Amino acid sequence: MNAIVVHEFGGPEVLTYEQAPDPEPGPGEVIVRLKAVGVNPVETYQRAGSQGYDRPRPFTPGADGAGVVEQVGDAVSGFARGDRVYVAGSESGTYAERCRCSAPQVHPLPPSLSFEQGACLWINYGTAYRALFQRGSAVAGERVLVHGATGGVGVAAIQWARYRGLTPFATYGSDSGEAMLRELGVRHSFSHADDGHTEAILEATEGTGVDLIVEMLANVNLESDLSMLARGGRVVVVGSRGTIEITPRKLMAREADVRGLMLYGATAREIAEIHAAITAAADAGVIAPVIQASIPLEKAAEAHTAVMEAPSHGKIILIP
């Protein structure tokens, strides 16, 4: 099969497109022939060996994908050859024509979703769900600010928020991003390039602030986030690319919290909750991933460059 292989840490150019052995399923494993593969910022850190990521080389990146079941190992039930599925992690990496997964990593792809949309589900919709409800403790009626809302996780957070009765506020980085947020039904959107957006958000809440902030770039925004929180508010940090100095008294005055998030920190019970919620939301027609670009697998280096460029407008997909 064809696959992307990283032999040494480095820039996008180390993503080598080459022939790799076809994976074989062991007991309790499934081989999925991938039709679409999701690209995420975390994979650029893994490729570079940065942000604390260090793993044995060579390796094939990737945790998101969707396709059809090709082989089923011993002691696997519930899947048959040809089943449409999405994957939530992989033992062999998803930047490839096929991937080897443990059976719990494979999930039925809702019939309402395409393979490209299925490749958005785990990292994007799983992270957004965990940020809002498992770490953020959001409840219907609250105001949530998605700070950096036009990327894959941001779009998912907006859709989850509206589905679950939250009032979404959002920031964007371009005119096209603002238009996309309007199409997603966001009534309160603000340009994060505008130095006055913090004050504008406070004004839109009549000075009370937002109850929850889902933060995509904490090393830039966290200090100003604290000024926008309501009493008892929470910031959930989804992404950060460096350090920042904050004013703790802003937290003290509001009795507010800053909470970190790692999707892979979820317990087995929390992971089961996420997948059940994804299925229910897809069946209800409220999950509609936005695809920014579909790029051939052999051009994965271009995808890694694009995923780190701002502004983003949904999810970047690789097509094996």
CORBELRA-V840175 format. One record per residue. RES is the residue in one letter. SS is DSSP state (helix for helix, strand for strand, loop for the rest). OMEGA is omega in whole degrees, 0 to 359 (* if undefined). D_FIRST is the distance of its C-alpha to the first C-alpha in Angstrom with 1 decimal. Layout:
# CORBELRA-V840175
res:ss:omega:d_first
RES:SS:OMEGA:D_FIRST
RES:SS:OMEGA:D_FIRST
This chain:
# CORBELRA-V840175
res:ss:omega:d_first
M:loop:173:0.0
N:strand:181:3.8
A:strand:170:6.5
I:strand:181:10.2
V:strand:175:11.9
V:strand:179:15.7
H:loop:179:17.3
E:loop:177:20.9
F:loop:178:22.7
G:loop:180:23.9
G:loop:182:23.9
P:helix:182:21.2
E:helix:180:20.5
V:helix:177:18.9
L:strand:186:15.8
T:strand:177:13.5
Y:strand:187:10.5
E:strand:175:8.4
Q:strand:178:5.7
A:loop:179:5.5
P:loop:174:6.2
D:loop:179:5.6
P:loop:177:8.8
E:loop:182:12.0
P:loop:169:15.0
G:loop:177:18.2
P:loop:179:21.6
G:loop:183:22.1
E:strand:182:18.4
V:strand:172:16.3
I:strand:180:12.6
V:strand:172:12.4
R:strand:190:10.2
L:strand:175:11.2
K:strand:179:13.3
A:strand:184:15.0
V:strand:179:15.0
G:strand:177:18.4
V:strand:184:19.5
N:loop:179:22.5
P:helix:182:25.0
V:helix:180:24.5
E:helix:174:21.0
T:helix:176:22.8
Y:helix:178:25.1
Q:helix:179:22.4
R:helix:183:20.8
A:helix:186:24.3
G:loop:183:25.5
S:loop:178:28.4
Q:loop:177:30.5
G:loop:180:30.5
Y:loop:177:26.7
D:loop:183:25.7
R:loop:179:22.8
P:loop:175:21.3
R:loop:1:18.9
P:loop:176:16.1
F:strand:173:14.7
T:loop:181:12.5
P:loop:168:15.1
G:loop:179:15.9
A:loop:181:17.9
D:strand:174:18.2
G:strand:176:16.1
A:strand:181:16.7
G:strand:182:15.0
V:strand:178:15.5
V:strand:180:15.6
E:strand:178:13.3
Q:strand:179:14.8
V:strand:179:17.9
G:loop:178:19.1
D:loop:176:22.7
A:loop:175:25.4
V:loop:176:23.7
S:loop:175:25.9
G:loop:178:26.0
F:loop:178:22.4
A:loop:178:21.3
R:loop:179:18.3
G:loop:179:18.3
D:loop:174:20.3
R:strand:184:20.0
V:strand:164:19.6
Y:strand:183:19.5
V:strand:179:18.5
A:strand:187:21.0
G:loop:182:19.3
S:loop:177:16.3
E:loop:185:16.1
S:loop:183:12.7
G:loop:186:13.0
T:loop:176:12.2
Y:loop:188:11.1
A:strand:177:7.5
E:loop:178:6.1
R:strand:174:7.3
C:strand:178:10.1
R:strand:184:12.6
C:strand:165:16.1
S:strand:184:19.6
A:helix:179:21.4
P:helix:178:23.8
Q:helix:185:21.1
V:strand:185:20.3
H:strand:178:22.9
P:strand:178:23.8
L:loop:180:23.3
P:loop:185:26.9
P:loop:180:27.3
S:loop:187:29.0
L:loop:175:25.9
S:loop:176:23.0
F:helix:179:19.4
E:helix:178:20.2
Q:helix:178:23.3
G:helix:179:21.6
A:loop:177:19.5
C:loop:197:23.0
L:helix:190:24.5
W:helix:184:24.0
I:helix:186:24.7
N:helix:185:27.0
Y:helix:175:28.9
G:helix:179:28.8
T:helix:182:30.2
A:helix:178:32.8
Y:helix:181:34.0
R:helix:180:34.4
A:helix:184:36.1
L:helix:194:38.6
F:helix:181:39.4
Q:helix:178:38.4
R:helix:185:39.3
G:loop:178:41.4
S:loop:182:43.5
A:loop:175:43.9
V:loop:181:46.2
A:loop:180:47.1
G:loop:180:49.6
E:loop:174:48.5
R:strand:178:47.5
V:strand:175:44.1
L:strand:173:43.2
V:strand:187:39.5
H:strand:189:39.7
G:loop:196:36.9
A:loop:187:36.1
T:loop:175:34.0
G:strand:184:30.6
G:helix:179:28.3
V:helix:180:30.2
G:helix:178:33.5
V:helix:179:32.9
A:helix:180:32.0
A:helix:178:35.2
I:helix:181:37.3
Q:helix:175:36.1
W:helix:184:36.6
A:helix:180:40.0
R:helix:180:41.3
Y:helix:185:40.2
R:loop:171:42.0
G:loop:175:45.2
L:loop:175:44.9
T:strand:184:46.2
P:strand:165:43.5
F:strand:185:44.4
A:strand:172:41.7
T:strand:183:41.4
Y:strand:182:39.5
G:loop:182:39.1
S:loop:177:39.4
D:helix:179:41.2
S:helix:175:38.0
G:helix:177:37.3
E:helix:180:40.8
A:helix:180:40.3
M:helix:179:37.1
L:helix:176:39.1
R:helix:179:41.9
E:helix:178:39.5
L:loop:176:38.4
G:loop:179:42.1
V:loop:180:42.9
R:loop:183:46.6
H:strand:180:47.0
S:strand:189:44.7
F:strand:177:45.5
S:strand:179:44.2
H:loop:172:43.4
A:loop:179:44.3
D:loop:182:47.8
D:loop:181:49.8
G:loop:186:51.9
H:helix:178:49.1
T:helix:179:50.1
E:helix:180:53.6
A:helix:178:52.5
I:helix:177:50.5
L:helix:180:53.5
E:helix:180:55.7
A:helix:177:53.5
T:loop:181:54.0
E:loop:174:57.7
G:loop:183:57.5
T:loop:180:56.1
G:loop:180:52.5
V:strand:183:49.2
D:strand:185:48.5
L:strand:174:44.9
I:strand:172:42.7
V:strand:192:38.9
E:strand:182:38.4
M:loop:184:35.2
L:loop:188:36.7
A:helix:182:39.3
N:helix:176:40.0
V:helix:195:41.4
N:helix:193:42.9
L:helix:181:44.0
E:helix:179:47.5
S:helix:176:48.2
D:helix:185:46.5
L:helix:179:49.2
S:helix:183:51.9
M:loop:184:50.5
L:strand:169:50.4
A:strand:176:52.9
R:strand:183:54.7
G:strand:182:52.4
G:strand:182:49.4
R:strand:168:45.9
V:strand:174:43.3
V:strand:182:39.7
V:strand:178:37.7
V:loop:183:34.1
G:loop:176:33.3
S:loop:181:35.0
R:loop:180:34.3
G:loop:183:37.5
T:loop:178:41.0
I:loop:174:44.0
E:loop:180:47.6
I:loop:179:49.0
T:loop:184:52.5
P:helix:181:52.8
R:helix:175:56.0
K:helix:175:54.2
L:helix:182:52.4
M:helix:184:55.7
A:helix:183:57.7
R:helix:189:55.2
E:loop:186:54.4
A:loop:183:50.8
D:strand:165:47.5
V:strand:186:44.4
R:strand:176:41.5
G:strand:181:38.1
L:loop:165:34.9
M:loop:183:31.5
L:helix:183:29.4
Y:helix:171:28.2
G:helix:181:31.9
A:loop:176:32.3
T:loop:178:33.4
A:helix:179:31.9
R:helix:179:34.7
E:helix:178:34.2
I:helix:177:30.4
A:helix:178:31.5
E:helix:181:34.0
I:helix:183:31.6
H:helix:176:29.3
A:helix:179:32.4
A:helix:178:33.7
I:helix:180:30.6
T:helix:181:30.7
A:helix:181:34.4
A:helix:177:34.3
A:helix:179:31.6
D:helix:179:33.7
A:loop:178:36.7
G:loop:184:35.0
V:loop:173:35.4
I:loop:179:31.9
A:loop:181:30.7
P:loop:177:28.1
V:loop:180:28.6
I:strand:178:25.6
Q:strand:181:26.4
A:strand:172:23.5
S:strand:190:20.1
I:strand:178:18.0
P:strand:182:14.7
L:helix:183:12.0
E:helix:179:12.3
K:helix:181:16.0
A:helix:178:15.8
A:helix:177:18.7
E:helix:179:20.9
A:helix:180:20.3
H:helix:175:21.4
T:helix:184:24.5
A:helix:186:25.3
V:helix:180:25.1
M:loop:179:27.8
E:loop:176:30.0
A:loop:358:33.0
P:loop:175:33.7
S:loop:182:30.8
H:loop:180:30.8
G:strand:189:28.5
K:strand:172:24.8
I:strand:185:22.1
I:strand:170:18.8
L:strand:179:15.4
I:strand:179:13.7
P:loop:*:9.9
